[in-house]
Amino acid sequence: MSNANEWHVASLVVYCRPAQLPAVLQAIGAMDGVEVPVKGELGKIVVAIEGPTQVAVVRRIDEIALLEGILSTTLIYHEFAELEAGEEQQ
């Protein structure tokens, strides 16, 4: 069950085919609530995901896993926080 006052943050290590790295980075960069803070030339990247629910975060992970050229995705970190009254989701 989700609470409207939650905010979720997750990070993944994603491996893709090096030749498809530019296309993968472009596709991931176009997704809302997703950024790539670390990129390696050999196809290893770190992806950060933020969202209002765990379901939203898992959907993004699934979307990334289905991109052409993705070899694997590994969840490294997941945290959720209860927002205080008046605090906004980013």
Long-range contacts (C-beta under 8 A, 24 or more apart in sequence): 2-52, 2-53, 2-54, 2-55, 3-82, 4-52, 5-82, 5-83, 6-52, 6-53, 6-80, 6-81, 6-82, 6-83, 7-50, 7-51, 7-52, 7-80, 7-81, 7-83, 7-89, 7-90, 8-49, 8-50, 8-51, 8-52, 8-53, 8-54, 8-56, 8-57, 8-78, 8-79, 8-80, 9-48, 9-49, 9-50, 9-77, 9-78, 9-79, 9-80, 9-81, 10-48, 10-49, 10-50, 10-57, 10-61, 10-75, 10-77, 10-78, 10-79, 11-46, 11-47, 11-48, 11-49, 11-75, 11-76, 11-77, 12-46, 12-47, 12-49, 12-61, 12-64, 12-73, 12-74, 12-75, 12-76, 13-44, 13-45, 13-46, 13-47, 13-73, 13-74, 13-76, 14-44, 14-45, 14-46, 14-47, 14-64, 14-70, 14-72, 14-73, 14-74, 15-43, 15-44, 15-45, 15-70, 15-71, 15-72, 15-73, 16-43, 16-45, 16-67, 16-69, 16-70, 16-71, 17-43, 17-69, 17-71, 18-42, 18-43, 19-69, 20-68, 20-69, 21-45, 21-69, 23-68, 23-69, 24-67, 24-69, 24-70, 27-67, 28-64, 28-67, 31-60, 31-63, 31-64, 33-60, 34-60, 34-64, 43-71, 46-76, 47-73, 50-90, 52-89, 54-78, 54-80
